[in-house]
């Protein structure tokens, strides 16, 4: 299970979020992953990727959320396979708060897509706005998604546990969600078909005319600081830099008052 392989990275992320490792007596035990039967194809892909005997079964039962719930379960008993998964970071027993990104090299976007397919959502809000989200009890997983998404989209997110149930909810909307979904759900990647379809549909959504775009901070560069100081006038600097007069005035005050460091000289 080479996690630099996109398919295995996805599979591992999915199993960390939605799989369960159980120990039995002696060397007995099993890995199980139970999902809605509509997504059974992904379990068949896991079975195909795994060079050990495994089985996929179906059952119908009543739950707190539905009178009849039809699910599919993939079961793998191999000790060698279970040991490998455990070494990579899939704990035995209850694991929701303990899981974390692998410590070995791994395909990051494919791993995160697996986690989101298992514990996240992709689609449109009730108002028709694009979104992609992740619900997790793991601090490490929530923080890693925020760190990775910032690199991809530039959007900063700070996660905080829900006071009611101690769960993190990381949410991205509008153009940020479109950019992140397009990055994670690239063509022909291994994914739940319904979430791949949802991710593809986000790309066609256009912000309504007149709807204000979310504010994204534009950082000052040393080159811009030097130009601002040369002009020594917020109005003329604003025209030269393509910024607002208010922004230039505030930056000039911060430079003169020592709130931010002066730019270094050109070499």
N, C-alpha and C positions, 0 to 999 in steps of 0.2 A: 504494500500500500504506500506508494510513493506520493507524498502530498504535493510534490511539484507538478504532478500530473493533474490537469484541470478536473478530470472526472473523479479521481480519488479525493481531491481537495473538497469538491462539492459534496461528495458522499459523506466524508468525515464531518463536515460542518452540519449536514442534515442530521446525522446520527447523534452528534453531540447535543443537538437541540431536541430531537424527537425520538431518539433511541433509548434503550434501557439494557444495561448489562447486569445480569443477576448471577450470583454465585450459588452453587449447590454443594452437596457433600463431596468431599475429595476434590477431584479435578472437574467435576460436573458444573455446568452452568450454561447460560445461553444469552445471546443478544437478540432482542426483539425490537421491531419498529412497527407500530400500528398506526395506520392512517385511514382516512376516508377512502372507500373503495374506488371513488372516482379518480384517485391518484395512483391506482395500483401499478400503472406503467413504470413509475419511478422505482418501485420495489423490484420489478422485473429487471430493470437496469442494474440495480445493486446486486441482484442475484447473478446476473451475467458477468459483472466485474469481479465477483468473488470466486476464487479457485478452490472452494470448499463446498461440500454438500449443504444445502439449505432448502427451506420450504416456504411457500406462500399459501396462507389459508385465509378464508373469509368467514365472517360471522355477522349475525344480526342480533342486536340487543337494545334494550331501553336504556336511556341515559337521562341525566338531569336537563339536557338541552333538547332532546328529541325522543319521541315515543318509540321510534325505530331508527337505529343507527347501524348502517351497513359498513363494516370496516374490513380492511385487509391487513394481515400481519405477516411480516417476513421474520423468520426464525433461523438463527445460525448458532450451532452448538460447538463448533471446532475450538478446542483449547488454544491452538496456535493463533487462530484468528482473533479470539477474544483477548489474548495476551498482547498482541500487536496493537489492537485498538486501545487497550488500557494504557500501554506505554506511551501512546501518542497523545493521551489526554482525555479518554472517555472513562470516567470513574465507574466503579461498581456501585449499585444502589442509587439512592437519591443523589442527584447531581446538579440540579438547576442553578444553585448559587456558586458551585465550585468549578464549572467548566471555564476554559480560557483558550485563547488562540494557541495553536501548537507552538512548541519551542524549537521545532526543526524548520527548515526552509519549506515553504508551502505557497501554493498559488492563491494569493490573497483574495482577489475578486471572486474566484470560484468558491472558495471557502465561505465567504460572506453571503454569496447567493444561496448556498446550501442552508445556512443558518436562517436567512430570511424566508426561504421556501418553507421551512419547518415552523418557524415562530414569528413570522412577519406577515405583512400585507402589502399588496400592490394594487393600485386602482384609482378610483375617483371618489371624492367625498360626496356627501349628499348634495352639495352645491355645485358639483361637477368639476372640482379642482383636482388636478393630479396629486397623488401622494404615494409615498413608500414609507413603511414604518417597521419597527422591530419591538416586540415585547419580550423582555428577558429578566430573569432574576439575577443574572450574573453581572457583576460590576465590570469584570474584565472584558466580557463580550460587548456590553453596551459602550464602554469607553473606546474599545477598538473600532467599532463601527463609526463613532463620532470622529475619531482620529483619521480613519481612512476616507470617510466622506468629505472631510474638510480638504484633504489633498485633491480629491476629484472635483469638487464643486466650489470650494472656497467658503462654504457655509459653516459657521461655528455653531455647535450644539453642546450644551452642558446637561448631562443627564442627572436626574434626581429621583430617588425612590418614591413611588406612590405611597402616601401615608396610610392608605387603606389596606393594601396587600403587600407592600414592600417590593413592587415590581417597577422596573424601569420601562419607560415608553419613549423611544427615540422616533421623532417624526420629521419628515421632509416633505414639503409641498411645492406646488407650482413648478417654475423652471428648474429649481434645485432638484426636485423629485424626478423630473424628466431627464435631467443630465445624469443623475445617479442610476436610474433604472436602465438607461441606454448603455451605460458603462458595465453594469453587472449582468444584464441580460442581453449579451451580444448574440449575433446570429449563430444558430446550430449549437449552442451551449447546452449542457445537460441541465434540465430544470423541469419543474412541474409545468405541464403544458398550459394550464389555465393561468399561471402567473407569467409565463413567457408571453402569452397572448395579451394579458393585461399590460405588461411592460411595453409591448409593441404599440398598444393603443395610446399610451401616454404621449408618444412622439408627435401625434397629429393634433394635439390640443393646442390652441393658440389663445393667449391671454386676451380677454375682451377689450375692445377699443375703449380707451378712457380709464381703464383700471390701472391704478398706480402700482408700479413694480416695487417689490420689496427693496428696501435700502441696503446697499452693499458698500461697506466702507472702502474708500480708495486710499491706500497708504501713501505717505509722502516718501519720495526717494531723495537721496542726497543731491542729485542733479536738480530736482525741483526746488529744494531748499536753497541751493546756491542762486538759482534764477530769482527766487523770491527776495533774497537779500540784496541782490544786485539792483532790482527794481526799487526796493525799499518803499513800495507803494502797493497796497492791496488791490486797487482797481486795475492798474496796468499789469500787475503780475497775474491777476485773474484772467485777463484777456490772453496773455502769453501762454499760460498753463492750461487753459480750458477748465478752470475751477471757478467756484463762486467767490465773490468779494469777501463774504463772511468767512469762508474757509481760509482764504489767504490772510485775512486780518488776524484770525485766531492763531494760525500757524506762526505768523510773524511775531506775535506777542509771546508765544511759547519759546521761540528761539531766543529772543532778546532777554527773556526773564530766566533762561536756563532750565525751563521745564523739560525741554528736549535738547539733546546735544547738537552743537553746531556741526555742519557738514565738514568733512575733511577736504583739504585742497585737492584740486585735480593734479594728477601726476603727469 
